Every structure is written in structure tokens, then in C-alpha cells.
Amino acid sequence: AMGRRGRGDGTTTTALADVVDAVARSYARDRSLCVSFAACVGGVAAYAAHQTGKDETRAFARAMRAAATAAAPRGRERSAMKRDEGATSTSTADEGGTASSASTAVTATGGSGEKKKKKSTPRRRSAAAVDATFARRLRFLLGIVVPSWRSEEAFLLLTQSCALVSRSFISLRIAEKGGDGMRAVMERDWREASSVLTDFFVSGVAASVVNSALKYLTNSITTCFRERLTLYVHDAYLSHRAYYKAAVLRHGDLDNADQRVAEDLHQFCATTSDLYARTFKPLLDVILSTSRMAQTMGYSGLFVLYAYFGLSGAAVRAFSPPFGEYIAQTQKREGEFRRAHSRLIQHAEEVAFLDGSAREKEILNKSLHEVTTWSHFYYYSQFKQGIVDQYALKYFASMIGWPVLAVPFMYSDLSASEIAARYKENDTLIKSASGSIGDLMLVYKKLQRLAGFTARVTELIESVDSVSAEASTVQVAGEDDGIHFKDVTVYAPDGRLLVKNLNLDINPGESVFITGANGAGKTSIFRVLAGLWRAASGSVVRPSHGLATTADGDAAIFYVPQRPYLVSGTLRDQVMYPLAGDDERDDEVLECLQLANLMKVVDASEGGLSRVEHDWTDVLSGGEKQRIGLARLYFHRPTFAIL
């Protein structure tokens, strides 16, 4: 018995060696494949070694590993997130102002020697990951983009579902007709072959329509989601001057709000609409293909194949890097690079006067270097993970799938032509099912990508909502419609005391000049009056309309800044802002321009008040911009004017 077992082991070893030798000889004959593969691997290895050898890339890798290690205890992480979500930001302001005019009446004094106010700590944010926080955030955002089952978005999703079901049934029919075509060839049945070709023609037309419809529906859903979500954000972002507090004062610790609104919102909507299609259809394909294959193959082999997919998918997910956080970091760095270019465009004239091109190039190149270095690290992580994903969920799965497909037919009693037909059909179906299961196993990657954009969008909404909910220290005036400061104390964003216990009463018709050194708090008083800053203590009372402008153009308080804002639009829009331009009031607008000595701007173009410039800031001189501010002041006829 021992001898037979020994001979058997030797035979098995010899057979295995023969198989290995045959495979090696086959690859040796295919020199084109071997040479191209070696060149590919060598080039990728050399480039990856070059990129990962950089100190910046290694620093990113260490930072990500440290972040993952710190986030390991899930229980403590969830508790910390709950505490963070319940916390509110208490920071007050961010930028100091410049001085305005000079004379007597009131003097603002900076408190450089005073005790500084303690600055609040920005709220910590949880890392982007596919967890309970992601599910809560996604549910909140989906409630915004799909407000009800009767909405346009719900109709599009239902229509897309019908198209996905139709596409799956068309795939089944094409697979079946492929088998029928194989049988017709083996039986030399021209009539059956003609029938199969005709059926392919009809199925192809139907598949073309459905495929195009799916792409159209996915793009339409993305557009509708983006419109509804962006409108929601605009409502909050442009209420209670949240845009100023978030972008200038940095309340809520929000970075690159423009990047989040213009880019991250769109990416979230596109990823969400695409994820639904790429999840629903593979799942349906697996169910329908399995049901059809089981009629000739049974369920046992398919169970083995699907069990492998489940185990390998779980293993791949367990060792996958936190790509959701990587995507959030990528968007943040892209936003910083975009902001650097926006600053150059915004201050192009000042930079040109100072000949700051070299310094600006240095700043832009530094920002670009950070973006590209991070991108190299991110794509290298994707490359490593992609090797595991591709082999485990595609190629090794095919090694298991082929015996599952072939073995049942080796013991089948069907005729040769029927075996060929059913083998061809099941081969197509098992490829479709395996591909669909692989897609489902890789859904975690899409979820990680979605988690990154979901975190960015939700942080934007949460920050804006927290800013809008901040209580104001400004009260509506009582009987006299005057402006009253009572025991008002104002601190700068860095904690310096600017104004202490200010008491001031201004009645309609009175003129007051506020003097003081640079940074003493003159403009800060007006920011508190406008509700842009909060007073540390005391109260401010102003007329009931405040800074709001009525439909007639009247205002209680109107502010003319040192650099008047020029809106996109016509010359008429510049004078009537913040009201929309109305040509029925051209006589009033012309009168105000004449008072401001700006008729030459009207006469310089045939368009007159309807003249439109790409950017009025580049057209008007500094003095003309100031005069536009005065013309705007004359038009609105406020009770109080702040210059």
C-alpha cells in the first residue's frame, strides 16, 4: 500500500511538472506577449519607485497610516463624532477692517494692551468613510434631491429602473439566441440560422435604444439632482449673510466654499446617479442569469462560484485603503489650487503694478506641487489595490467559473448540438453573472468615492446652517428709527480688543464722524451694525428695515465701501444694485449718474445704460468706481449713509 501511495505521489508530481512545463513552453513561444508584459511591468515599477521614493509621498503615506491607526477603535470614534455633531461653532470673526474718515464726535481706540479674548476651537470633522455617519448623511441628501415620490426625480428613477430591467431581459435573450445560433450551425439548419439572425437584428435595435436611454436618464438624473441640491445650498448660503461668515470669517471652519458648491455638489450627484444604475442592473443580472443557468447546470456549482465571490470580496474590502478620505483630501487640494489662481485673477492689476509675477509663480507652483504629489500617492494606492481587485474578482474567478460551467456538460446525456447550444448560452450567462458579481463586489469602491463627496457636501450644508442659526446682537429700532449702541464691546477675530463699552446715539438727519488709528475698530463698528460681526457684549439697535432695500429702491441704511462692488450686468444694474435693472427707471438712474459726474461713461458707448462689460472692475478707474458707489447711494435715498 505504501508503495502504491508512493507511486501515486510520483505520478501526480510528474503530471504537475508536465503541466507547468507545457504552460512555460506556451508562454515562451508567445514572445510578443512576454516582451510587452516585461516592458510594462518594468516601466511601472521604475516609475512607482521614483514617485514613492519622494519625501512628500512618504509623508502622505505616514500621515494616512497614522490617521487610520487613530481611527481604529470604532466605539470611541462614534462617540467622538456624536459629540462633534452636537457641538456648535462659537468663533466670532476673521478679518479686521480698514479706516474710513476723520473728524470729531466719536473716537475709536484699539485695545492693543487689553487682554485678548480666547479664540474658539474649530469643530473637528470625522474622516470620510463608509459607516453609519455616511449612511445618515446620504439619507439626508437623498431627502433633498428626491423630495417626494411625485417629484420629477422620482419619475426619472422609476423610468431608469424600467430601462435597467428591460436591458437585463434583452441580455438574456441575446445569450439564448447565441446558443440557438450555435445549434443551427452544428445542425446546418439554414432556416433556424435565418430566424436567429432576424431575432438578433430586432434585439440589437432594442438594446441600442435602451442603452442610449440609460445614458440619457443617468445624465438627466444627475442634472436634476444637481439643480435641486444647489438651489437648496444657495438658499442657505445666501441667507443671513452666511456666505460672508463662512468665506471671510471662516465660521464653521469651511474651506473653499466655491469649490464645494461648483464642483463637489456636481460630483456627488453624478456619483449617486451612476451608483444606482451600476448596482441595480448587476444585481438583477445575477438573479436572472442564475435562474436561467440552473435549468441546465443546477445550483451546486453556482453556489461554489458565488461563495468565492463573497469571501474574496470581503477580504478585498477588509484590506482596502480609506479611498473615501483620499477623495475628500484630493478635492480639498484641488480647491486650494483653484483658489490660488482665482486670487491672481482678482488682484491682477495690483500684482502687475508691484511686478509680483515671480512671487505669484512661486506660490502657484508650490500649490501645484502639493496637488500633483498627493495625486501620485493616491493613484499609486489605486494601482496596488487594483492588482488585487482585478485578480481576485476577475481572473481567478474565471478559473473557478470555467469548471463550474464545463463539468455538468461532461456528464450530460444531451446531443452534441444541444450541448454546444446550451454551453454557448451558459458561457455567455456565466460571464455576465460573474462580471455583475464582480461589479457588485467593487461597489465598495464607488461607495468610498461617494463617501468622500458626501462628506464634503454635508460639511458645507452643516457649516452654512450653523452660521445661519447664530443669534444676532442687532435689534429692530423702536419709535425713533435711530441707531443706538449701548455698552458695545467688539473684538477682532484674532482676539484683540477693538471697541470697549461704546455708547452712541445717532438720529435721522445727524452727521457723525468716527476717527481713530488704523485697526482701531472704526469699520468694525459698522460691521457690527450690519450684522456681519457679533458684538461681544452690549446691544445695537437700528431702523426696522436695516440694510434691506425696498422694491422702490429705498433703504434705511446704505453702505458705500472703499472699493464699491460692481455686479455682473449693465451700467444700469451697477446703479440700481441690489435691485435688478429696470429700464422704466432710466430717468432716475441718469439723474444719479449726472450727480456723480459719470455721464461720460454713459456716452462712451452706443448701449448707454444697457452697456455690458465682461468685468466692470477692469473698465472703470478707481475714482469712477467710487463715483458708482455714490450714484448708487443717490438712487436708494437712505435714511442713513455710511461712507
C-alpha positions as CSV (number, residue, x, y, z in Angstrom):
1,A,0.0,0.0,0.0
2,M,2.8,2.3,0.8
3,G,4.4,1.5,-2.5
4,R,1.2,2.2,-4.4
5,R,0.8,5.5,-2.5
6,G,4.4,6.5,-3.3
7,R,4.0,5.7,-7.0
8,G,0.8,7.7,-7.0
9,D,2.5,10.7,-5.4
10,G,5.3,10.4,-8.0
11,T,2.8,10.2,-10.9
12,T,0.9,13.3,-9.5
13,T,4.2,15.2,-9.2
14,T,5.2,14.2,-12.7
15,A,1.8,15.2,-14.2
16,L,2.0,18.6,-12.4
17,A,5.5,19.1,-13.7
18,D,4.3,18.3,-17.2
19,V,1.5,20.9,-16.9
20,V,3.9,23.6,-15.7
21,D,6.4,22.7,-18.4
22,A,3.7,22.9,-21.1
23,V,2.5,26.3,-19.9
24,A,6.0,27.6,-19.7
25,R,6.7,26.4,-23.3
26,S,3.5,28.0,-24.5
27,Y,4.4,31.4,-23.0
28,A,8.0,31.1,-24.3
29,R,6.6,30.8,-27.9
30,D,4.4,33.9,-27.4
31,R,7.3,36.3,-27.3
32,S,5.3,39.3,-28.2
33,L,3.2,38.9,-25.0
34,C,6.2,38.3,-22.8
35,V,8.3,41.2,-24.1
36,S,5.4,43.7,-23.9
37,F,4.5,42.5,-20.4
38,A,8.0,42.8,-19.2
39,A,8.3,46.3,-20.6
40,C,5.1,47.3,-19.0
41,V,6.0,45.9,-15.5
42,G,9.5,47.3,-15.7
43,G,8.2,50.8,-16.6
44,V,5.5,50.8,-13.9
45,A,7.9,49.5,-11.3
46,A,10.5,52.1,-12.1
47,Y,8.0,55.0,-12.1
48,A,6.3,53.8,-8.9
49,A,9.7,53.5,-7.2
50,H,10.6,57.0,-8.3
51,Q,7.3,58.6,-7.0
52,T,7.1,56.6,-3.8
53,G,10.7,57.4,-3.0
54,K,10.0,61.1,-2.6
55,D,9.9,62.5,0.9
56,E,6.5,64.2,0.3
57,T,4.9,60.9,-0.8
58,R,6.3,59.1,2.1
59,A,5.0,61.8,4.4
60,F,1.5,61.4,2.9
61,A,1.7,57.7,3.5
62,R,2.8,58.1,7.1
63,A,0.0,60.6,7.7
64,M,-2.7,58.3,6.3
65,R,-1.4,55.3,8.3
66,A,-1.4,57.4,11.4
67,A,-4.9,58.6,10.7
68,A,-6.1,55.0,10.1
69,T,-4.5,53.9,13.4
70,A,-6.1,56.7,15.3
71,A,-9.5,55.9,13.9
72,A,-9.2,52.1,14.7
73,P,-11.2,52.0,17.9
74,R,-14.7,52.3,16.3
75,G,-16.5,52.7,19.6
76,R,-14.5,55.8,20.6
77,E,-14.7,57.2,17.1
78,R,-18.5,57.0,17.1
79,S,-18.7,58.7,20.5
80,A,-16.4,61.4,19.4
81,M,-18.4,62.0,16.2
82,K,-21.6,62.3,18.2
83,R,-20.1,64.8,20.5
84,D,-18.7,66.7,17.5
85,E,-22.0,66.8,15.7
86,G,-23.7,68.2,18.8
87,A,-21.1,71.0,19.2
88,T,-21.6,74.4,17.7
89,S,-19.0,76.8,16.5
90,T,-18.5,79.9,18.7
91,S,-15.9,81.8,16.7
92,T,-16.8,85.4,16.1
93,A,-14.9,87.0,13.2
94,D,-11.9,86.7,10.9
95,E,-10.8,89.8,9.2
96,G,-10.2,93.3,10.6
97,G,-11.2,96.4,8.6
98,T,-9.6,99.5,7.2
99,A,-10.1,103.0,8.4
100,S,-12.6,105.3,6.9
101,S,-12.8,109.1,7.6
102,A,-11.7,111.6,10.2
103,S,-13.1,114.4,12.3
104,T,-14.6,114.8,15.8
105,A,-17.7,113.4,17.6
106,V,-16.6,109.7,18.3
107,T,-13.1,108.2,18.6
108,A,-12.5,104.5,18.2
109,T,-9.5,103.2,20.2
110,G,-7.8,99.9,19.7
111,G,-7.0,97.9,22.8
112,S,-3.6,96.6,22.0
113,G,-2.7,96.4,25.6
114,E,-6.0,94.8,26.6
115,K,-6.5,91.2,27.4
116,K,-7.2,89.1,24.4
117,K,-10.4,87.2,24.0
118,K,-10.0,83.4,23.9
119,K,-10.5,82.1,20.4
120,S,-12.8,79.2,19.9
121,T,-11.5,75.9,18.6
122,P,-12.8,74.8,15.2
123,R,-15.1,71.8,15.2
124,R,-13.4,68.6,14.3
125,R,-14.8,66.7,11.4
126,S,-14.9,62.9,11.1
127,A,-13.0,61.3,8.3
128,A,-14.9,60.3,5.2
129,A,-15.7,56.6,5.4
130,V,-18.5,54.1,4.5
131,D,-20.0,53.9,8.0
132,A,-23.1,54.9,10.0
133,T,-22.2,58.6,9.6
134,F,-22.1,58.2,5.8
135,A,-25.4,56.5,5.8
136,R,-27.0,59.3,7.8
137,R,-25.5,62.0,5.6
138,L,-26.5,60.2,2.4
139,R,-30.1,59.7,3.7
140,F,-30.3,63.4,4.4
141,L,-29.0,64.5,1.0
142,L,-31.3,62.0,-0.8
143,G,-34.2,63.5,1.0
144,I,-33.2,66.9,-0.6
145,V,-32.7,65.6,-4.2
146,V,-35.8,63.3,-4.2
147,P,-38.3,65.3,-2.1
148,S,-41.3,63.1,-2.8
149,W,-42.5,60.1,-4.9
150,R,-44.4,62.5,-7.1
151,S,-41.3,64.6,-8.0
152,E,-39.5,64.7,-11.3
153,E,-36.5,62.9,-9.8
154,A,-38.7,60.0,-8.6
155,F,-40.2,59.7,-12.1
156,L,-36.7,59.6,-13.7
157,L,-35.5,56.9,-11.2
158,L,-38.6,54.8,-11.9
159,T,-38.1,55.1,-15.6
160,Q,-34.4,54.2,-15.2
161,S,-35.4,51.1,-13.2
162,C,-37.7,50.0,-16.0
163,A,-34.9,50.6,-18.6
164,L,-32.5,48.5,-16.4
165,V,-34.9,45.6,-16.2
166,S,-35.5,45.8,-19.9
167,R,-31.8,45.7,-20.6
168,S,-31.3,42.6,-18.4
169,F,-34.1,40.7,-20.3
170,I,-32.6,41.8,-23.6
171,S,-29.2,40.4,-22.5
172,L,-30.8,37.1,-21.6
173,R,-32.5,36.9,-25.0
174,I,-29.2,37.6,-26.8
175,A,-27.5,34.9,-24.8
176,E,-30.2,32.4,-25.6
177,K,-30.1,33.3,-29.3
178,G,-26.3,32.9,-29.3
179,G,-26.9,29.3,-28.2
180,D,-29.6,28.7,-30.8
181,G,-27.2,30.1,-33.5
182,M,-24.5,27.6,-32.4
183,R,-27.0,24.7,-32.6
184,A,-28.1,25.9,-36.1
185,V,-24.5,25.8,-37.3
186,M,-23.8,22.3,-36.0
187,E,-27.1,21.0,-37.5
188,R,-26.6,23.0,-40.7
189,D,-30.1,24.4,-40.3
190,W,-30.3,27.5,-42.6
191,R,-33.9,28.2,-41.6
192,E,-33.1,28.3,-37.9
193,A,-30.0,30.4,-38.7
194,S,-32.1,33.0,-40.6
195,S,-34.5,33.1,-37.7
196,V,-31.6,33.7,-35.2
197,L,-30.2,36.5,-37.4
198,T,-33.6,38.2,-37.6
199,D,-34.0,37.9,-33.9
200,F,-30.5,39.4,-33.4
201,F,-31.5,42.4,-35.6
202,V,-34.6,43.1,-33.5
203,S,-32.8,42.6,-30.2
204,G,-29.9,44.9,-31.4
205,V,-32.3,47.7,-32.2
206,A,-34.0,47.3,-28.8
207,A,-30.6,47.2,-27.0
208,S,-29.4,50.3,-28.8
209,V,-32.5,52.3,-27.7
210,V,-32.3,51.1,-24.1
211,N,-28.6,51.7,-23.8
212,S,-28.9,55.2,-25.1
213,A,-32.0,55.8,-22.9
214,L,-30.0,54.6,-19.8
215,K,-27.2,57.1,-20.5
216,Y,-29.7,59.9,-21.1
217,L,-31.6,59.1,-18.0
218,T,-28.4,58.9,-15.9
219,N,-27.3,62.3,-17.1
220,S,-30.8,63.7,-16.6
221,I,-30.9,62.4,-13.0
222,T,-27.5,64.0,-12.4
223,T,-28.7,67.3,-13.7
224,C,-32.0,67.3,-11.7
225,F,-30.1,66.2,-8.6
226,R,-27.6,69.0,-9.1
227,E,-30.2,71.7,-9.7
228,R,-32.3,70.8,-6.6
229,L,-29.3,70.3,-4.3
230,T,-27.6,73.5,-5.5
231,L,-30.8,75.5,-5.1
232,Y,-31.0,74.2,-1.5
233,V,-27.4,75.2,-0.8
234,H,-27.9,78.6,-2.4
235,D,-31.0,79.3,-0.2
236,A,-28.9,78.6,2.9
237,Y,-25.6,80.1,1.7
238,L,-27.2,83.4,0.6
239,S,-29.3,83.8,3.8
240,H,-28.3,85.7,6.9
241,R,-25.1,86.6,5.1
242,A,-23.8,83.1,5.6
243,Y,-21.5,83.4,2.6
244,Y,-19.7,86.3,4.3
245,K,-19.3,84.5,7.6
246,A,-18.3,81.2,6.0
247,A,-15.9,82.6,3.4
248,V,-14.4,85.6,5.2
249,L,-14.8,85.0,8.9
250,R,-14.4,81.2,8.4
251,H,-17.2,80.3,10.8
252,G,-17.7,76.6,10.7
253,D,-14.1,76.1,9.6
254,L,-15.2,75.8,5.9
255,D,-12.5,75.7,3.2
256,N,-13.1,76.6,-0.4
257,A,-16.8,77.1,-0.4
258,D,-16.8,77.9,-4.1
259,Q,-15.1,74.5,-4.9
260,R,-17.7,72.7,-2.8
261,V,-20.7,74.4,-4.5
262,A,-19.4,74.4,-8.1
263,E,-17.6,71.1,-8.2
264,D,-18.2,68.8,-5.2
265,L,-22.0,69.1,-5.5
266,H,-21.9,68.1,-9.2
267,Q,-19.5,65.1,-8.4
268,F,-21.8,63.9,-5.6
269,C,-24.9,64.0,-7.9
270,A,-23.1,62.3,-10.8
271,T,-21.7,59.6,-8.5
272,T,-25.1,59.0,-6.8
273,S,-27.0,58.6,-10.1
274,D,-24.3,56.4,-11.6
275,L,-24.1,54.2,-8.5
276,Y,-27.8,53.3,-8.6
277,A,-27.6,52.1,-12.2
278,R,-24.3,50.2,-11.6
279,T,-25.8,48.5,-8.5
280,F,-29.4,47.7,-9.6
281,K,-28.6,46.2,-13.0
282,P,-25.8,43.8,-11.9
283,L,-28.0,42.6,-9.1
284,L,-30.8,41.9,-11.5
285,D,-28.4,40.2,-14.0
286,V,-27.2,37.9,-11.3
287,I,-30.7,36.8,-10.3
288,L,-32.0,36.3,-13.9
289,S,-28.8,34.6,-15.2
290,T,-28.6,32.3,-12.2
291,S,-32.2,31.3,-12.7
292,R,-31.7,30.5,-16.3
293,M,-28.4,28.6,-15.8
294,A,-29.8,26.5,-13.0
295,Q,-32.2,24.9,-15.5
296,T,-29.3,23.0,-17.2
297,M,-26.4,23.2,-14.6
298,G,-28.1,23.1,-11.2
299,Y,-27.3,25.3,-8.2
300,S,-24.4,23.5,-6.6
301,G,-21.7,24.7,-8.9
302,L,-23.1,28.2,-9.0
303,F,-23.2,28.2,-5.2
304,V,-19.4,27.5,-5.1
305,L,-18.7,30.3,-7.5
306,Y,-20.8,32.8,-5.6
307,A,-19.4,31.8,-2.3
308,Y,-15.9,32.5,-3.7
309,F,-17.1,36.0,-4.8
310,G,-18.5,36.7,-1.3
311,L,-15.3,35.6,0.5
312,S,-12.9,37.3,-1.8
313,G,-15.0,40.5,-1.8
314,A,-15.0,40.6,2.0
315,A,-11.2,40.1,2.0
316,V,-10.6,42.8,-0.5
317,R,-12.7,45.3,1.4
318,A,-11.0,44.5,4.7
319,F,-7.6,45.4,3.3
320,S,-8.7,48.3,1.1
321,P,-7.2,51.8,1.9
322,P,-9.7,54.6,3.0
323,F,-10.3,55.8,-0.5
324,G,-13.3,57.9,0.7
325,E,-10.9,60.1,2.8
326,Y,-8.4,60.1,-0.1
327,I,-11.0,61.6,-2.4
328,A,-12.0,64.2,0.1
329,Q,-8.3,65.2,0.5
330,T,-7.9,65.3,-3.3
331,Q,-10.9,67.7,-3.6
332,K,-9.5,69.9,-0.8
333,R,-6.1,70.3,-2.5
334,E,-7.7,70.9,-5.9
335,G,-9.8,73.6,-4.3
336,E,-6.7,75.3,-2.8
337,F,-5.0,75.3,-6.2
338,R,-8.1,76.8,-7.8
339,R,-8.3,79.4,-5.1
340,A,-4.7,80.4,-5.7
341,H,-5.4,81.1,-9.4
342,S,-8.7,82.9,-8.5
343,R,-6.7,85.3,-6.2
344,L,-4.3,86.1,-9.1
345,I,-7.2,86.9,-11.4
346,Q,-8.9,89.0,-8.7
347,H,-5.8,91.0,-7.9
348,A,-4.1,91.0,-11.3
349,E,-3.7,94.8,-11.5
350,E,-2.1,95.1,-8.1
351,V,0.3,92.2,-8.8
352,A,1.2,93.8,-12.2
353,F,1.9,97.2,-10.6
354,L,4.1,95.5,-8.0
355,D,5.8,93.3,-10.6
356,G,4.9,90.3,-8.4
357,S,4.9,87.7,-11.2
358,A,7.9,85.8,-9.9
359,R,6.4,85.5,-6.4
360,E,3.0,84.6,-7.7
361,K,4.5,81.9,-9.9
362,E,6.3,80.5,-6.8
363,I,3.0,80.4,-4.9
364,L,1.1,78.7,-7.7
365,N,3.9,76.2,-8.4
366,K,4.0,75.3,-4.7
367,S,0.3,74.7,-4.7
368,L,0.5,72.7,-7.9
369,H,3.4,70.6,-6.5
370,E,1.2,69.7,-3.5
371,V,-1.7,68.7,-5.7
372,T,0.5,66.5,-8.0
373,T,2.4,64.9,-5.2
374,W,-0.8,63.9,-3.4
375,S,-2.2,62.7,-6.8
376,H,0.8,60.4,-7.3
377,F,0.3,58.9,-3.8
378,Y,-3.4,58.5,-4.4
379,Y,-3.0,56.8,-7.9
380,Y,-0.3,54.6,-6.6
381,S,-2.6,53.4,-3.9
382,Q,-5.3,52.7,-6.5
383,F,-2.7,50.8,-8.6
384,K,-1.8,48.5,-5.8
385,Q,-5.4,47.9,-4.8
386,G,-6.4,47.4,-8.5
387,I,-4.0,44.5,-8.8
388,V,-5.7,42.6,-6.0
389,D,-9.2,43.6,-7.2
390,Q,-8.6,42.6,-10.8
391,Y,-7.1,39.2,-10.0
392,A,-9.3,38.2,-7.1
393,L,-12.6,39.3,-8.6
394,K,-12.0,38.7,-12.3
395,Y,-9.2,36.4,-13.4
396,F,-9.1,33.9,-10.5
397,A,-12.9,33.9,-10.5
398,S,-12.7,32.8,-14.2
399,M,-10.5,29.8,-13.2
400,I,-13.3,28.7,-10.8
401,G,-16.1,29.6,-13.2
402,W,-14.9,27.5,-16.1
403,P,-15.0,24.1,-14.3
404,V,-18.4,25.1,-12.8
405,L,-19.6,25.7,-16.4
406,A,-17.9,22.7,-18.1
407,V,-18.3,19.8,-15.7
408,P,-22.1,19.5,-15.8
409,F,-21.9,19.1,-19.6
410,M,-19.2,16.5,-19.4
411,Y,-21.8,14.2,-17.8
412,S,-24.8,15.3,-19.8
413,D,-26.9,13.0,-22.0
414,L,-27.8,15.7,-24.4
415,S,-26.9,15.6,-28.1
416,A,-23.7,17.2,-29.3
417,S,-25.6,20.1,-30.9
418,E,-27.7,20.7,-27.9
419,I,-24.7,20.6,-25.6
420,A,-23.0,23.2,-27.8
421,A,-26.0,25.4,-27.8
422,R,-26.6,25.2,-24.1
423,Y,-22.8,25.6,-23.4
424,K,-22.7,28.7,-25.6
425,E,-25.7,30.2,-23.8
426,N,-24.5,29.4,-20.3
427,D,-21.0,30.6,-21.2
428,T,-22.5,34.0,-22.0
429,L,-24.7,33.9,-18.9
430,I,-21.9,32.9,-16.5
431,K,-19.7,35.6,-17.9
432,S,-22.5,38.1,-17.4
433,A,-23.2,36.9,-13.9
434,S,-19.5,36.8,-12.9
435,G,-19.0,40.3,-14.3
436,S,-22.1,41.5,-12.5
437,I,-21.0,40.0,-9.2
438,G,-17.5,41.5,-9.7
439,D,-19.2,44.9,-10.2
440,L,-21.2,44.4,-7.0
441,M,-18.1,43.4,-5.1
442,L,-16.4,46.6,-6.3
443,V,-19.4,48.7,-5.3
444,Y,-17.5,49.4,-2.1
445,K,-15.0,51.5,-4.2
446,K,-17.9,53.6,-5.6
447,L,-19.3,53.9,-2.1
448,Q,-15.9,55.1,-0.9
449,R,-15.9,57.7,-3.7
450,L,-19.4,58.7,-2.8
451,A,-18.5,58.9,0.9
452,G,-15.8,61.5,0.1
453,F,-18.2,63.8,-1.9
454,T,-21.0,63.2,0.6
455,A,-18.7,64.4,3.4
456,R,-17.7,67.5,1.5
457,V,-21.3,68.4,0.6
458,T,-22.7,67.7,4.1
459,E,-19.9,69.7,5.8
460,L,-20.8,72.6,3.5
461,I,-24.5,72.4,4.4
462,E,-23.9,71.9,8.1
463,S,-21.4,74.8,8.3
464,V,-23.8,77.1,6.5
465,D,-26.7,76.1,8.6
466,S,-24.7,76.6,11.8
467,V,-23.7,80.1,10.6
468,S,-27.3,81.0,9.7
469,A,-28.6,79.9,13.1
470,E,-26.2,82.2,15.0
471,A,-28.2,84.8,17.0
472,S,-27.7,88.4,16.1
473,T,-26.8,91.2,18.6
474,V,-28.7,93.7,16.4
475,Q,-32.2,94.7,17.3
476,V,-35.0,96.4,15.4
477,A,-35.5,100.1,16.4
478,G,-38.4,101.3,18.4
479,E,-40.2,104.6,17.9
480,D,-37.5,107.0,16.6
481,D,-35.9,104.8,13.9
482,G,-32.4,105.8,15.0
483,I,-29.1,104.0,15.5
484,H,-28.1,103.2,19.1
485,F,-25.0,101.5,20.5
486,K,-25.3,100.6,24.2
487,D,-22.2,99.3,26.1
488,V,-21.0,97.6,22.9
489,T,-17.6,95.8,23.1
490,V,-16.0,94.4,19.9
491,Y,-13.1,92.0,19.5
492,A,-11.1,91.3,16.4
493,P,-11.0,87.8,15.0
494,D,-7.5,87.3,16.5
495,G,-8.8,88.2,19.9
496,R,-7.7,91.9,20.1
497,L,-10.0,94.3,21.8
498,L,-11.1,97.0,19.3
499,V,-14.0,98.8,21.0
500,K,-14.9,98.7,24.6
501,N,-18.3,99.8,26.1
502,L,-19.3,102.1,23.2
503,N,-22.4,104.2,23.8
504,L,-23.6,106.1,20.8
505,D,-27.0,107.5,19.6
506,I,-27.5,108.7,16.0
507,N,-30.8,110.1,15.0
508,P,-32.1,110.8,11.4
509,G,-30.6,113.9,10.0
510,E,-27.5,113.9,12.2
511,S,-23.9,113.5,10.9
512,V,-21.2,111.7,12.8
513,F,-17.5,111.3,12.0
514,I,-15.6,108.4,13.6
515,T,-11.9,108.8,13.9
516,G,-9.1,106.5,15.1
517,A,-5.8,104.9,14.1
518,N,-5.6,102.1,11.6
519,G,-7.0,98.9,13.1
520,A,-8.7,100.8,15.9
521,G,-12.2,99.4,15.1
522,K,-13.8,102.1,13.0
523,T,-15.0,99.7,10.3
524,S,-15.6,97.0,12.8
525,I,-18.4,99.2,14.4
526,F,-20.2,99.3,11.0
527,R,-19.7,95.5,10.6
528,V,-21.5,95.0,13.9
529,L,-24.2,97.4,12.8
530,A,-24.7,95.5,9.6
531,G,-24.9,92.2,11.5
532,L,-21.7,90.9,9.8
533,W,-19.9,90.6,13.2
534,R,-21.3,89.9,16.6
535,A,-20.7,92.2,19.5
536,A,-19.0,90.5,22.5
537,S,-21.4,92.4,24.8
538,G,-23.9,95.1,24.7
539,S,-26.7,95.7,22.2
540,V,-27.2,97.5,18.9
541,V,-30.5,99.0,17.7
542,R,-31.1,100.1,14.2
543,P,-34.1,101.1,11.9
544,S,-36.6,98.3,11.2
545,H,-35.6,97.9,7.6
546,G,-31.9,97.7,8.4
547,L,-29.7,97.2,5.3
548,A,-32.6,95.8,3.3
549,T,-33.8,97.7,0.1
550,T,-37.5,98.0,-0.6
551,A,-39.0,97.4,-4.1
552,D,-39.0,101.1,-4.7
553,G,-35.3,101.3,-4.0
554,D,-35.4,103.0,-0.7
555,A,-33.2,101.9,2.2
556,A,-32.9,102.7,5.9
557,I,-29.1,102.2,5.9
558,F,-26.9,102.1,2.9
559,Y,-23.1,101.4,3.0
560,V,-20.6,102.8,0.4
561,P,-17.4,100.7,0.8
562,Q,-14.0,102.0,0.0
563,R,-14.0,99.6,-3.0
564,P,-17.6,99.5,-4.3
565,Y,-18.8,96.2,-5.6
566,L,-19.5,96.0,-9.3
567,V,-22.1,93.5,-10.2
568,S,-22.1,91.5,-13.5
569,G,-24.6,93.2,-15.9
570,T,-25.3,96.5,-17.4
571,L,-24.4,100.0,-16.3
572,R,-28.0,100.4,-15.2
573,D,-27.5,97.3,-12.9
574,Q,-24.5,99.0,-11.3
575,V,-26.6,101.9,-10.1
576,M,-29.7,100.0,-9.1
577,Y,-27.9,97.2,-7.2
578,P,-29.0,95.3,-5.2
579,L,-32.2,95.7,-7.2
580,A,-32.4,94.2,-10.6
581,G,-32.1,96.6,-13.6
582,D,-35.3,98.2,-14.7
583,D,-35.3,100.4,-17.9
584,E,-38.5,102.1,-16.7
585,R,-36.4,103.9,-14.1
586,D,-33.8,105.1,-16.5
587,D,-34.5,108.7,-15.8
588,E,-33.7,108.2,-12.1
589,V,-30.6,106.3,-13.0
590,L,-29.4,109.0,-15.4
591,E,-30.0,111.7,-12.8
592,C,-27.9,109.8,-10.2
593,L,-25.1,109.3,-12.7
594,Q,-25.2,113.0,-13.6
595,L,-24.9,113.9,-9.9
596,A,-21.9,111.6,-9.6
597,N,-20.3,113.2,-12.8
598,L,-20.4,109.9,-14.7
599,M,-22.3,110.8,-17.8
600,K,-19.1,110.2,-19.8
601,V,-19.4,106.5,-19.0
602,V,-22.9,106.6,-20.5
603,D,-21.9,108.5,-23.6
604,A,-18.8,106.3,-24.2
605,S,-21.0,103.5,-25.7
606,E,-24.0,103.3,-28.0
607,G,-25.6,101.0,-25.5
608,G,-25.9,103.8,-22.9
609,L,-27.3,102.4,-19.7
610,S,-27.7,99.0,-21.4
611,R,-23.9,98.8,-21.9
612,V,-22.5,95.4,-20.8
613,E,-18.9,94.7,-19.9
614,H,-17.3,91.4,-19.2
615,D,-15.9,92.8,-15.9
616,W,-16.7,96.4,-14.9
617,T,-13.8,96.3,-12.5
618,D,-11.3,96.2,-15.4
619,V,-13.1,99.0,-17.3
620,L,-13.6,101.7,-14.6
621,S,-10.8,103.6,-12.9
622,G,-10.6,103.7,-9.1
623,G,-12.2,107.1,-8.9
624,E,-15.0,106.0,-11.3
625,K,-15.7,103.0,-9.1
626,Q,-16.1,105.3,-6.1
627,R,-18.5,107.5,-8.1
628,I,-20.6,104.5,-9.0
629,G,-20.9,103.9,-5.3
630,L,-22.1,107.5,-4.8
631,A,-24.6,107.2,-7.7
632,R,-25.9,104.0,-6.1
633,L,-26.3,105.9,-2.8
634,Y,-28.2,108.7,-4.5
635,F,-30.5,106.2,-6.2
636,H,-31.5,104.4,-3.0
637,R,-32.0,107.6,-0.9
638,P,-31.3,106.0,2.5
639,T,-32.1,107.5,5.9
640,F,-28.5,106.8,7.0
641,A,-25.5,106.6,4.7
642,I,-22.3,105.0,5.9
643,L,-19.2,106.2,3.9
